Structure formats: C-alpha cells, structure tokens
C-alpha cells in the first residue's frame, strides 16, 4: 500500500517520533511507500534540508520507499527552488505542499494575495506537477468558539464552510494564474468540499482528493471523549458529514486514503497540539470498506493504484492485508504510539 500523507517529524521534534520508528511501523503495516510532509523542524523548503532528509531516510534501509512533498513559502526565489528540487529529485520528491491555511508548523499562506502570487510563480516556472493543498480558509475560522476542555468544539472553531471556501478559492486562483499542474486536496472533511472537487474536474481542472481514516470513521462526538485525543486539522465533523464521506468513499468518489499520521507526545496533546498518530486507523478503515462491500479492485486503487498512476511510480506493490490480518495489525499498530484515537472502534 501507499500512504501519500504522513508527518514523520524527527530532527528537532524527535521526542514525537523518529524517522526510523515511523518507517518501521509503516513497514509492519504493509505500507510500501510513504510521502512525508514538509512541516518538519527545520522545514523541508530548501534543497539542503531535503537532501539531508532523503539521506537520513536512505541510511535507515527501512524497506519502505520514502518520498517527500517539498514545502512552498511565499518567496518567489524559494518557489523557483522548490520547482527545481522536484525536477531534480522526482520521484523521491513527488511534488509541492501548499498550506492554504495554518496548521502545525506555521507554514500557512493564508492571505489571498499571497496565494495568488504562489500560483503565478508556479505558472511562470512552468510547473506541471502536483500541488498538495491543506484547505481551510483563515478568515472563516472562529477561534473563540474553541473550548480546550471539549475537542468537539474544534469543529466549530474551524467550521466546514472554511474548507469548502478554501477549496473553491484554490481552484479559482490556480485557474486565474494559468497554473498548469495538478491540484490535490488533502484530507477532505466535508461532502460539500468533495462536490467542489467534482465540479472542478467536470470543468477540466486536473484535481484529486484524499480522505483520512479518522474522517471516515470518527465524528465530533468521539472528539468529546477526551481520552481519545481526537483533535486535528481539519477537525472531525458531524455524524451526518462522516457518513456522507464514508458513502462517497464506498461509491469510489475519493481518489485515495491518506493517514495524515501526525505523532505527538501526550504532553503536546495536553497543550492542544493538533494531529493524531499511526496507521491503525487506516487498517480499520479498510475493514469498514470491505464490510460495506467495496471490492479488491477499488481498494487497490484507493490504497496505492491511483497514486502510482498519477505520479508514474514503478516497482511499488499494493498488497492489502487480509481481513483477519487487518484486525491483528491494527491492534499492534495502535500500541506503537502513546495514545489511540480509534480505541472506541476496537
Ligand atoms: Zn497533514
């Protein structure tokens, strides 16, 4: 399988997890390839940092194919450098990550003028690869609605409308700038967001979307159970949103699953950090999809086939564990991290 969205931390955040540990757990979970996100510390926005990261991963000889999304900043010269890095290192560097909203790591480019200029510079550099987008529109966030005692309020502070508006903005701004690449909308949390993606595709935009296991399996009611530490960006949504996204996945409307694996220490979570760890939820999500009669061909597509096709990858096997094995592996994988956000489903 392929997980095209993980945060392996390490470096200045090795207390959260090391590269070696993340790769070891992924390998044991039958994940053959990982795409790591750039909001590390230091961030993966320069050639030096990316070369160092690729070398660190290669030295581990983990048996997992390791890839990076290079981070975009607002600086024109950095954007040109990032495009050159993808050219030089593809497919070890698979594409560019654009945080169109703030999340962990302060890489957000939230001002519309800045966002427009990023697409303009990408178009000018003739970038035709993939841009992975974190979509939450900052001006629609309502941070005063967040109550640290109840993680379910996180969804009120970062409402569904902020995701939908951000996706709509990115499609429009990319088009206006003459951007010639492919937009990938990460971790969709709303069915309305999916509809924007589908309308754009019908209009000829090269676009895809991913959904996480937690948005397929958990809702804001689970977030209220503080022992699950189920706080992440974008947040868990209502049960009706969750069900609609799950049905969309069953119907084959989601291009691929991504874990958004984002390990933290318990102390970080107590301090309000967003992100949940591990691959166990992905394995539970596959079981749930099989329970809903999703066949092997569609599973193969959502768990690596579509990624292999979009990026033209070679030599990566998509092996999905058996139904029984998914259960055993998921239990084991949950124990590799200090807390398990899927505990209630086990
Ligand atoms: Zn992420």
Boltz pocket constraint, residues with backbone or C-beta under 6 A from the ligand:
constraints:
  - pocket:
      binder: B
      contacts: [[A, 5], [A, 6], [A, 7], [A, 37], [A, 233], [A, 260], [A, 262]]
      max_distance: 6.0
